[in-house]
Amino acid sequence: MIEDLTEIDHEPPEPLNEDPPAEISFHAITGALTPQTLRLPGQINNKGVVVLVDGGSTHNFIDQALVGRLGLVMERDTPFKVVVANREQVSCAGRVRGLSITVQGYTITVDFFVLPVAACPVVLGVQWHKTLGPVEIDYDKLTIGFHHAGSPYKLQGLQGSELTALRAHDAMGIQGPALLLQISLRPVEASPDPTPYPALQDVL
């Protein structure tokens, strides 16, 4: 009698240990102002930028057009998918490592994933928040306070503003999808003929 010594492994395969997908919030994609929105004035290489402090985004993101304009070095590393507001996924173009942003005298140095964010050029998400420890945010006064290296910091956010006109050089810098509106004054004209096409009168 010959015994079959072949062993069959009936144990199920171990589940893959995957990290949850990165997400970017509706506010970061659209630039919508809400009572829970905190925007800070910042500078990158002495160029002014608006920084969105966003607890609804998992990572730090920077607009791809801004990366190009400032000549920042972007690494095209492992492909990275990001879930956007409509639950679709977009591919990250790359990563800018160790980018320093100065906000009201405080320097933030973190990595940023490069996305066509458009509405918000720079987004500081939970990836940055976790490095601060306890944080106090006052959405009424638009401030964020925290301690770093034993020193207290309080950053003042920007107030919401109404629509403003673009200056000529601002319009020249627009890249990607955009909508420009122009309002022109027209002279008052006489009321149009209710039947501008007399040939249609017989049909009506």
Secondary structure, 3 states (H helix, E strand, C coil): CCCCCCCCCCCCCCCCCCCCCEECCHHHHHCCCCCCCEEEEEEECCEEEEEEECCCCCCCEEEHHHHHHHCCCCECCCCCEEECCCCCEEECCEEEEEEEEEECCEEEEEEEEEECCCCCCEEECHHHHCCCCCCEEECCCCEEEEEECCEEEEEECCCCCCCCCCCHHHHHCCCCCCCCCCCCCCCCCCCCCCCCCHHHCCCC
